Amino acid sequence: MFTMLLKIFFLLLVLAIANVAYKGRTFNKTSLNRVVALSLWFIVCSFVLLGTNYQKLLVTFNFTTVGIFIITTLVWFLFPKLIRLYGTYPNSYLKDKKGNTRFMVRFELPSMTIKYFEVLFQQAAFLFLLFLALEGLPTVASIFLFTLIVAIIHLGNLFFLHYKWALFYSVLSIPMATLFGYTILRGFVLLTASVHLIFYLVFNARYWFPRVQNRN
């Protein structure tokens, strides 16, 4: 029990350090140096969590998992061009201060690069929780604690986002963490990473299609 709590505390510490220069920023007109620095920082923090314990992880590499992840990655980095071909830039939304905190809505390649590596870091954190911090627990108990911890971590967004969005992400994280937990324990972290990335694309792309929003 003490070892588990110590590992969870270590994870929270790494999460705080990884996000100290990231959360609450708008990333408007981000420089290349900042993009590279933050992206590398998320990679380094992922290695801090998993680097010496990779042998305890279960990660499935096959044609399906790798293929889906590669396709998702390509779509992610091509999306800034694609969305500008078919959507309308959400000027009115981004003029609002609440909208400005949602930098993903702009779909600019520099900020999306940072977000990409942040998502991968989050998946590394999920691996750490399930295979290292909660190792040895029955599956049901592991998934329950994993979901609880992920939901609590998402509540930390209250310090950086409007409370409605922070609570929305926290509530949404409960079913998603349950699904992700079972999927990752079976070795399919590349699939959960792909779903995670696709969610951000779909959720933020809706602001580029106001007519669709009005119909709903």
BALOBA-1460 file (C-alpha; in Angstrom, 3 decimals):
// residues 216
<rec num="1" residu="m" x="0.000" y="0.000" z="0.000"/>
<rec num="2" residu="f" x="2.761" y="2.446" z="0.937"/>
<rec num="3" residu="t" x="4.661" y="1.620" z="-2.255"/>
<rec num="4" residu="m" x="1.546" y="2.234" z="-4.345"/>
<rec num="5" residu="l" x="0.936" y="5.619" z="-2.688"/>
<rec num="6" residu="l" x="4.588" y="6.539" z="-3.189"/>
<rec num="7" residu="k" x="4.353" y="5.728" z="-6.905"/>
<rec num="8" residu="i" x="1.141" y="7.720" z="-7.270"/>
<rec num="9" residu="f" x="2.787" y="10.672" z="-5.523"/>
<rec num="10" residu="f" x="5.756" y="10.351" z="-7.892"/>
<rec num="11" residu="l" x="3.368" y="10.370" z="-10.870"/>
<rec num="12" residu="l" x="1.597" y="13.502" z="-9.594"/>
<rec num="13" residu="l" x="4.961" y="15.191" z="-9.116"/>
<rec num="14" residu="v" x="6.047" y="14.389" z="-12.676"/>
<rec num="15" residu="l" x="2.664" y="15.536" z="-14.017"/>
<rec num="16" residu="a" x="3.029" y="18.854" z="-12.208"/>
<rec num="17" residu="i" x="6.579" y="19.364" z="-13.478"/>
<rec num="18" residu="a" x="5.616" y="18.397" z="-17.038"/>
<rec num="19" residu="n" x="2.712" y="20.833" z="-17.160"/>
<rec num="20" residu="v" x="4.164" y="23.810" z="-15.293"/>
<rec num="21" residu="a" x="5.099" y="25.600" z="-18.527"/>
<rec num="22" residu="y" x="2.102" y="24.289" z="-20.467"/>
<rec num="23" residu="k" x="-1.220" y="24.548" z="-18.666"/>
<rec num="24" residu="g" x="-3.045" y="27.846" z="-18.842"/>
<rec num="25" residu="r" x="-1.083" y="29.120" z="-21.856"/>
<rec num="26" residu="t" x="-2.729" y="30.194" z="-25.123"/>
<rec num="27" residu="f" x="0.247" y="29.388" z="-27.427"/>
<rec num="28" residu="n" x="-0.627" y="32.225" z="-29.763"/>
<rec num="29" residu="k" x="2.270" y="32.883" z="-32.184"/>
<rec num="30" residu="t" x="4.413" y="30.214" z="-30.524"/>
<rec num="31" residu="s" x="8.081" y="30.197" z="-31.556"/>
<rec num="32" residu="l" x="9.785" y="27.138" z="-33.017"/>
<rec num="33" residu="n" x="12.169" y="27.006" z="-30.052"/>
<rec num="34" residu="r" x="9.250" y="26.831" z="-27.641"/>
<rec num="35" residu="v" x="7.546" y="24.123" z="-29.667"/>
<rec num="36" residu="v" x="10.696" y="21.985" z="-29.691"/>
<rec num="37" residu="a" x="11.449" y="22.636" z="-26.020"/>
<rec num="38" residu="l" x="7.958" y="21.722" z="-24.766"/>
<rec num="39" residu="s" x="7.685" y="18.701" z="-27.049"/>
<rec num="40" residu="l" x="11.051" y="17.391" z="-25.855"/>
<rec num="41" residu="w" x="10.037" y="18.119" z="-22.271"/>
<rec num="42" residu="f" x="6.992" y="15.847" z="-22.579"/>
<rec num="43" residu="i" x="9.199" y="13.140" z="-24.119"/>
<rec num="44" residu="v" x="11.734" y="13.429" z="-21.287"/>
<rec num="45" residu="c" x="8.992" y="13.244" z="-18.650"/>
<rec num="46" residu="s" x="7.590" y="10.131" z="-20.352"/>
<rec num="47" residu="f" x="11.010" y="8.485" z="-20.131"/>
<rec num="48" residu="v" x="11.262" y="9.508" z="-16.473"/>
<rec num="49" residu="l" x="8.056" y="7.571" z="-15.828"/>
<rec num="50" residu="l" x="8.695" y="4.515" z="-17.982"/>
<rec num="51" residu="g" x="12.330" y="4.421" z="-19.066"/>
<rec num="52" residu="t" x="13.682" y="1.993" z="-16.465"/>
<rec num="53" residu="n" x="10.493" y="-0.078" z="-16.213"/>
<rec num="54" residu="y" x="9.683" y="-0.747" z="-19.867"/>
<rec num="55" residu="q" x="9.967" y="-4.505" z="-19.326"/>
<rec num="56" residu="k" x="6.884" y="-4.423" z="-17.074"/>
<rec num="57" residu="l" x="4.712" y="-2.837" z="-19.742"/>
<rec num="58" residu="l" x="2.432" y="-4.659" z="-22.135"/>
<rec num="59" residu="v" x="2.331" y="-2.870" z="-25.497"/>
<rec num="60" residu="t" x="1.052" y="-4.646" z="-28.602"/>
<rec num="61" residu="f" x="2.732" y="-3.797" z="-31.884"/>
<rec num="62" residu="n" x="1.010" y="-5.292" z="-34.901"/>
<rec num="63" residu="f" x="-0.230" y="-4.183" z="-38.323"/>
<rec num="64" residu="t" x="-3.539" y="-2.919" z="-36.947"/>
<rec num="65" residu="t" x="-2.349" y="-0.994" z="-33.884"/>
<rec num="66" residu="v" x="0.690" y="0.547" z="-35.577"/>
<rec num="67" residu="g" x="-1.246" y="1.281" z="-38.779"/>
<rec num="68" residu="i" x="-4.085" y="3.063" z="-36.967"/>
<rec num="69" residu="f" x="-1.627" y="5.096" z="-34.910"/>
<rec num="70" residu="i" x="0.396" y="6.145" z="-37.979"/>
<rec num="71" residu="i" x="-2.748" y="7.135" z="-39.900"/>
<rec num="72" residu="t" x="-4.047" y="9.100" z="-36.894"/>
<rec num="73" residu="t" x="-0.704" y="10.884" z="-36.571"/>
<rec num="74" residu="l" x="-0.714" y="11.828" z="-40.272"/>
<rec num="75" residu="v" x="-4.276" y="13.138" z="-40.033"/>
<rec num="76" residu="w" x="-3.340" y="15.092" z="-36.900"/>
<rec num="77" residu="f" x="-0.516" y="16.982" z="-38.576"/>
<rec num="78" residu="l" x="-2.423" y="17.477" z="-41.858"/>
<rec num="79" residu="f" x="-5.542" y="18.671" z="-40.069"/>
<rec num="80" residu="p" x="-4.565" y="22.392" z="-39.932"/>
<rec num="81" residu="k" x="-4.665" y="22.415" z="-43.755"/>
<rec num="82" residu="l" x="-7.729" y="20.175" z="-44.073"/>
<rec num="83" residu="i" x="-9.872" y="22.176" z="-41.642"/>
<rec num="84" residu="r" x="-9.082" y="25.400" z="-43.508"/>
<rec num="85" residu="l" x="-10.265" y="23.849" z="-46.762"/>
<rec num="86" residu="y" x="-13.669" y="22.800" z="-45.473"/>
<rec num="87" residu="g" x="-14.340" y="24.923" z="-42.392"/>
<rec num="88" residu="t" x="-14.645" y="28.595" z="-41.450"/>
<rec num="89" residu="y" x="-12.147" y="30.145" z="-39.037"/>
<rec num="90" residu="p" x="-14.046" y="30.728" z="-35.733"/>
<rec num="91" residu="n" x="-13.164" y="34.413" z="-35.271"/>
<rec num="92" residu="s" x="-16.115" y="35.227" z="-33.020"/>
<rec num="93" residu="y" x="-15.384" y="32.330" z="-30.676"/>
<rec num="94" residu="l" x="-11.671" y="33.099" z="-30.398"/>
<rec num="95" residu="k" x="-12.301" y="36.782" z="-29.687"/>
<rec num="96" residu="d" x="-13.923" y="35.725" z="-26.435"/>
<rec num="97" residu="k" x="-11.476" y="35.299" z="-23.532"/>
<rec num="98" residu="k" x="-12.898" y="31.858" z="-22.719"/>
<rec num="99" residu="g" x="-12.262" y="30.787" z="-26.294"/>
<rec num="100" residu="n" x="-8.701" y="32.008" z="-26.170"/>
<rec num="101" residu="t" x="-7.860" y="29.466" z="-23.486"/>
<rec num="102" residu="r" x="-8.895" y="26.690" z="-25.894"/>
<rec num="103" residu="f" x="-5.851" y="27.066" z="-28.156"/>
<rec num="104" residu="m" x="-6.571" y="23.810" z="-30.000"/>
<rec num="105" residu="v" x="-9.535" y="25.465" z="-31.720"/>
<rec num="106" residu="r" x="-7.120" y="27.487" z="-33.868"/>
<rec num="107" residu="f" x="-5.604" y="24.300" z="-35.327"/>
<rec num="108" residu="e" x="-2.171" y="25.827" z="-35.798"/>
<rec num="109" residu="l" x="0.673" y="23.401" z="-36.434"/>
<rec num="110" residu="p" x="3.032" y="24.683" z="-33.672"/>
<rec num="111" residu="s" x="0.464" y="24.367" z="-30.889"/>
<rec num="112" residu="m" x="-0.825" y="21.079" z="-32.298"/>
<rec num="113" residu="t" x="2.687" y="19.653" z="-32.204"/>
<rec num="114" residu="i" x="2.910" y="20.468" z="-28.503"/>
<rec num="115" residu="k" x="-0.548" y="18.987" z="-27.914"/>
<rec num="116" residu="y" x="0.433" y="15.809" z="-29.758"/>
<rec num="117" residu="f" x="3.325" y="15.147" z="-27.399"/>
<rec num="118" residu="e" x="1.226" y="16.103" z="-24.392"/>
<rec num="119" residu="v" x="-1.302" y="13.412" z="-25.362"/>
<rec num="120" residu="l" x="1.497" y="10.851" z="-25.714"/>
<rec num="121" residu="f" x="2.796" y="11.887" z="-22.296"/>
<rec num="122" residu="q" x="-0.689" y="11.374" z="-20.854"/>
<rec num="123" residu="q" x="-0.732" y="7.876" z="-22.337"/>
<rec num="124" residu="a" x="2.664" y="7.231" z="-20.735"/>
<rec num="125" residu="a" x="1.145" y="8.347" z="-17.424"/>
<rec num="126" residu="f" x="-1.713" y="5.877" z="-17.945"/>
<rec num="127" residu="l" x="0.812" y="3.084" z="-18.557"/>
<rec num="128" residu="f" x="2.664" y="4.042" z="-15.388"/>
<rec num="129" residu="l" x="-0.523" y="3.989" z="-13.323"/>
<rec num="130" residu="l" x="-1.834" y="0.668" z="-14.602"/>
<rec num="131" residu="f" x="1.367" y="-1.371" z="-14.899"/>
<rec num="132" residu="l" x="3.552" y="0.146" z="-12.176"/>
<rec num="133" residu="a" x="1.607" y="2.073" z="-9.537"/>
<rec num="134" residu="l" x="-1.370" y="-0.317" z="-9.431"/>
<rec num="135" residu="e" x="0.467" y="-3.523" z="-10.316"/>
<rec num="136" residu="g" x="-0.638" y="-6.675" z="-8.535"/>
<rec num="137" residu="l" x="-4.208" y="-5.515" z="-7.962"/>
<rec num="138" residu="p" x="-7.210" y="-7.402" z="-9.353"/>
<rec num="139" residu="t" x="-8.373" y="-5.998" z="-12.683"/>
<rec num="140" residu="v" x="-11.618" y="-4.532" z="-11.319"/>
<rec num="141" residu="a" x="-9.837" y="-2.795" z="-8.440"/>
<rec num="142" residu="s" x="-7.118" y="-1.546" z="-10.764"/>
<rec num="143" residu="i" x="-9.622" y="-0.072" z="-13.225"/>
<rec num="144" residu="f" x="-11.645" y="1.522" z="-10.423"/>
<rec num="145" residu="l" x="-8.622" y="3.215" z="-8.864"/>
<rec num="146" residu="f" x="-7.275" y="4.177" z="-12.283"/>
<rec num="147" residu="t" x="-10.586" y="5.847" z="-13.191"/>
<rec num="148" residu="l" x="-10.774" y="7.610" z="-9.830"/>
<rec num="149" residu="i" x="-7.217" y="8.960" z="-10.059"/>
<rec num="150" residu="v" x="-7.654" y="10.111" z="-13.670"/>
<rec num="151" residu="a" x="-10.888" y="11.939" z="-12.774"/>
<rec num="152" residu="i" x="-9.197" y="13.668" z="-9.820"/>
<rec num="153" residu="i" x="-6.239" y="14.675" z="-11.999"/>
<rec num="154" residu="h" x="-8.651" y="16.205" z="-14.528"/>
<rec num="155" residu="l" x="-10.166" y="18.309" z="-11.738"/>
<rec num="156" residu="g" x="-6.807" y="20.080" z="-11.671"/>
<rec num="157" residu="n" x="-7.983" y="21.875" z="-14.819"/>
<rec num="158" residu="l" x="-10.106" y="24.056" z="-12.526"/>
<rec num="159" residu="f" x="-6.956" y="26.113" z="-11.971"/>
<rec num="160" residu="f" x="-6.452" y="26.718" z="-15.701"/>
<rec num="161" residu="l" x="-9.773" y="26.429" z="-17.576"/>
<rec num="162" residu="h" x="-13.259" y="27.846" z="-17.138"/>
<rec num="163" residu="y" x="-14.974" y="25.723" z="-14.501"/>
<rec num="164" residu="k" x="-17.586" y="24.439" z="-16.986"/>
<rec num="165" residu="w" x="-14.894" y="22.967" z="-19.236"/>
<rec num="166" residu="a" x="-12.885" y="21.644" z="-16.309"/>
<rec num="167" residu="l" x="-15.944" y="19.836" z="-14.939"/>
<rec num="168" residu="f" x="-16.917" y="18.636" z="-18.418"/>
<rec num="169" residu="y" x="-13.502" y="17.020" z="-18.945"/>
<rec num="170" residu="s" x="-13.590" y="15.520" z="-15.452"/>
<rec num="171" residu="v" x="-17.001" y="13.916" z="-15.986"/>
<rec num="172" residu="l" x="-16.062" y="12.739" z="-19.486"/>
<rec num="173" residu="s" x="-12.828" y="11.238" z="-18.152"/>
<rec num="174" residu="i" x="-14.780" y="8.711" z="-16.050"/>
<rec num="175" residu="p" x="-16.210" y="6.542" z="-18.874"/>
<rec num="176" residu="m" x="-13.150" y="7.188" z="-21.049"/>
<rec num="177" residu="a" x="-10.726" y="6.158" z="-18.283"/>
<rec num="178" residu="t" x="-12.713" y="2.970" z="-17.707"/>
<rec num="179" residu="l" x="-12.570" y="2.130" z="-21.418"/>
<rec num="180" residu="f" x="-8.917" y="3.150" z="-21.717"/>
<rec num="181" residu="g" x="-7.990" y="1.171" z="-18.615"/>
<rec num="182" residu="y" x="-9.300" y="-2.127" z="-19.937"/>
<rec num="183" residu="t" x="-7.831" y="-1.447" z="-23.387"/>
<rec num="184" residu="i" x="-4.367" y="-0.492" z="-22.114"/>
<rec num="185" residu="l" x="-4.192" y="-3.490" z="-19.772"/>
<rec num="186" residu="r" x="-4.599" y="-5.660" z="-22.862"/>
<rec num="187" residu="g" x="-1.676" y="-3.955" z="-24.526"/>
<rec num="188" residu="f" x="-3.506" y="-1.643" z="-26.905"/>
<rec num="189" residu="v" x="-2.137" y="1.722" z="-25.793"/>
<rec num="190" residu="l" x="-1.550" y="2.729" z="-29.428"/>
<rec num="191" residu="l" x="-5.310" y="2.465" z="-29.966"/>
<rec num="192" residu="t" x="-6.151" y="4.549" z="-26.892"/>
<rec num="193" residu="a" x="-3.599" y="7.146" z="-27.993"/>
<rec num="194" residu="s" x="-5.285" y="7.266" z="-31.410"/>
<rec num="195" residu="v" x="-8.750" y="7.651" z="-29.878"/>
<rec num="196" residu="h" x="-7.413" y="10.351" z="-27.559"/>
<rec num="197" residu="l" x="-6.025" y="12.339" z="-30.501"/>
<rec num="198" residu="i" x="-9.134" y="11.882" z="-32.653"/>
<rec num="199" residu="f" x="-11.320" y="13.133" z="-29.800"/>
<rec num="200" residu="y" x="-9.456" y="16.454" z="-29.695"/>
<rec num="201" residu="l" x="-9.764" y="16.845" z="-33.469"/>
<rec num="202" residu="v" x="-13.495" y="16.169" z="-33.573"/>
<rec num="203" residu="f" x="-14.361" y="18.083" z="-30.413"/>
<rec num="204" residu="n" x="-12.551" y="21.265" z="-31.481"/>
<rec num="205" residu="a" x="-13.365" y="21.060" z="-35.204"/>
<rec num="206" residu="r" x="-17.051" y="21.688" z="-34.459"/>
<rec num="207" residu="y" x="-16.286" y="25.378" z="-33.895"/>
<rec num="208" residu="w" x="-15.301" y="25.611" z="-37.569"/>
<rec num="209" residu="f" x="-18.780" y="24.491" z="-38.681"/>
<rec num="210" residu="p" x="-21.307" y="26.876" z="-37.053"/>
<rec num="211" residu="r" x="-24.148" y="25.747" z="-39.306"/>
<rec num="212" residu="v" x="-23.787" y="22.196" z="-38.039"/>
<rec num="213" residu="q" x="-23.770" y="23.486" z="-34.460"/>
<rec num="214" residu="n" x="-26.970" y="25.485" z="-35.065"/>
<rec num="215" residu="r" x="-28.749" y="22.423" z="-36.460"/>
<rec num="216" residu="n" x="-27.933" y="20.538" z="-33.275"/>
